[in-house]
Amino acid sequence: MSMRIVYFAWVRERIGKGSEELDLPDGVVTVGDLIAHLATLGEEYAAAFEVPQVIRAAIDEEHADHDEPIGTAREIALFPPMTGG
């Protein structure tokens, strides 16, 4: 299954790209599975997702928890916690 993944803030900086299209393996069912899979794609991904529980996600622009199924999403956004200011 091909999916558009979008990265924001320091996640984008560590990976070195703003977005990409990825073919996901069958075992990637939830947001948490996706983050775990991405962390295996190279040093830059491992650095971006070394503390997976802090990563926030949105499926088709709707906030999603890590146990949320990806389903037939068109886009998943991954970003660090927002800080006030």
C-alpha positions in Angstrom: 0.0 0.0 0.0 1.4 3.4 -1.0 1.0 6.3 1.4 2.0 9.9 1.4 3.9 10.8 4.6 4.4 14.4 5.5 7.0 15.5 8.1 7.0 18.8 10.1 9.4 20.8 12.3 12.4 18.9 13.7 11.1 15.6 12.3 11.5 17.1 8.9 14.9 18.5 9.7 16.2 15.2 11.0 14.9 13.2 8.0 15.9 15.9 5.5 12.7 16.0 3.5 9.2 17.4 3.9 7.3 14.5 2.5 7.5 11.3 0.5 5.5 8.5 -1.0 6.2 5.1 0.6 5.0 1.6 0.0 4.2 0.2 3.4 4.6 -3.5 4.3 1.5 -5.5 5.2 2.3 -5.4 9.0 2.0 -1.6 9.2 -1.6 -1.2 10.4 -1.6 1.6 12.9 0.2 4.9 13.3 2.5 3.3 15.9 3.4 0.6 13.4 4.2 3.2 10.8 6.5 5.1 13.2 8.3 1.9 14.1 8.7 1.0 10.4 10.0 4.5 9.6 12.6 4.2 12.3 14.2 1.3 10.5 14.7 3.1 7.2 18.1 4.7 8.0 20.0 6.7 10.5 18.1 9.9 9.8 14.8 8.2 10.4 16.1 6.5 13.6 17.1 9.9 14.9 13.7 11.5 14.1 11.8 8.6 15.7 14.1 7.7 18.6 11.5 8.7 21.1 8.3 7.5 19.3 5.9 8.3 22.1 6.4 12.1 21.6 5.5 12.0 17.9 2.1 13.3 17.1 0.2 12.2 14.0 -2.7 13.3 11.8 -4.5 11.0 9.3 -5.9 13.0 6.4 -5.6 16.1 8.6 -7.4 14.6 11.6 -5.5 14.1 14.9 -4.8 10.4 15.4 -3.4 8.4 18.4 -0.7 5.8 17.9 -3.1 2.9 18.1 -5.4 4.3 15.4 -5.6 2.2 12.2 -4.2 3.8 9.1 -6.9 2.2 6.9 -7.1 3.8 3.5 -5.6 7.1 4.5 -4.3 9.3 1.7 -1.9 11.2 3.9 -0.3 10.8 7.3 1.5 13.8 8.9 4.0 13.3 11.6 5.2 16.1 13.9 6.7 16.8 17.3 4.6 18.1 20.2 3.5 21.7 19.7 4.9 24.3 22.1 3.0 27.4 23.2 4.4 30.8 22.5 
